[in-house]
Amino acid sequence: GESVGLHLPTLSVQEGDNSIINCAYSNSASDYFIWYKQESGKGPQFIIDIRSNMDKRQGQRVTVLLNKTVKHLSLQIAATQPGDSAVYFCAETLQGAQKLVFGQGTRLTINP
Amino acid sequence: GAGVSQSPSNKVTEKGKDVELRCDPISGHTALYWYRQSLGQGLEFLIYFQGNSAPDKSGLPSDRFSAERTGGSVSTLTIQRTQQEDSAVYLCASSLATGTGKEYFGPGTRLLVL
């Protein structure tokens, strides 16, 4: 659901390590999911998406995993770099709904 | 092509003043969204426009907030009689009407009410 009034959870990892950011989505009928990255002072930017007929999708250094049984979405970032430091949001929608529902976001910090 | 643009990028105003925030969506995108993001927090949905349909205003926090979209393109979010708690980043996004729902965000307007 909407992430109003909550302070963001944080995750710190060492540069070069892999990171996993988790998201519990709210609607079991949702069939499309997106991960966004928001760097400081900027708007959210699309990273990767996945449809509900898939359970895994890979991009460049990023992998999204979808577990519909427990309504769980995760974003894996391989070999993290300083530029990966940002807030990451998951979003869900139902085809035809035309409006995304955003998760609360996770702040990822990459330590040198 | 050009992305979503917003203006001004920063706005400082005094409590009680009205402000107008502008959003230019991606050309051809018929859906437009406004969100509010307070410092260190997530995205709060405000309002959604889709073509000529009546807007979804379910997220507007009070009647001091209103938005319009002229000619199916540019949108203006107006906050009347601003309060200090209105200080936040206001984000605009647009998407294709028949697309997946993937939203493309602008850089936001940072509003500070003194």
Interface residues (C-beta under 8 A of the other chain):
Chain A: E2 S3 V4 G5 L6 H7 L8 Y32 I34 Y36 G41 K42 G43 P44 Q45 F46 D49 F89 A91 T93 Q95 A97 Q98 K99 L100 F102 G103 Q104 G105
Chain B: V4 A31 Y33 G40 Q41 G42 L43 E44 F45 Y48 Q50 D56 G59 L91 A93 S95 A97 T100 G101 K102 E103 Y104 F105 G106 P107 G108
